[in-house]
Amino acid sequence: MQLLKIEMTKNTLCRNLLPMVEKSNKHQDFADRLNQEMSKKNLSVKQLSHAGQVTYEMARRYTLGTAKPRDEKLIRIAEWLNVPPAWLDYGAVENVAESNSVPEASNPSHPDKADETEFTSLSDEEKRLIRVFRKFPDAEANNMLLAFEIRYKKLLEFYSEYADPDKK
């Protein structure tokens, strides 16, 4: 009588299971900037977790680069570190207002008061943009500024790489 050997397990790759812990450091640049500022100020992961109002494990993942905070928490952490949120999120982001010498609002402490001299040189679209922007809550307004700065930076990079006539 011949005995048959039965295999109880298969050695096949299961593609529909997700790993329990993400091993890739997708956000390593963010983690490097975060760790740089934390080490400058001699801050711990535990202090980061309190400042960001996240668990210790999540704060640890921020420092390892396996996770990145959402905008609200990123802004809170940037304020805690006393750095611009755009820098913490994306690195060196130049101030768009300074680089293009766009005039700032003449009376920023009273955004609801209409100052006609403030809008004299602006187009209708620019006026509309400012009026809508002023209606946003502070956190959302900061998010919108970040989005504009990031988009502007990406457009500059795109044009310098693909549309710069000096490179041809």
C-alpha angles and dihedrals in degrees: 000000000000119000119219119221111226119205110220097188135042123221096215130130114252108210099184097067120091121216115254093230124029109238101190120090097222092162100045094133090054090047091050092054092045093049091046092056093041093052091046089056095036093239126161134222088248090057089048090053091053094045093047093041091232134121120276090249093054091048089050090052089052090056092047094049095240092113137027126203123246118250098271093052092039090056091048091051092046091052090048090052091042093234131121112270091227091056093048091048102040109007126241105016114173118222103260093204092055097042094054096033092234109175114247124227110286094223109028094163091068106040094164095057113090112232108187094200089059092064102037097104098034125102120237090257092053091049090049091049092052093047092051092044091055090058093061121098112251096258092050091045089055090049090052092050090050090050092050093047093048093047091048091050091050092049091051090050091048094049094044090051102040110016104036106120091203092064094057 
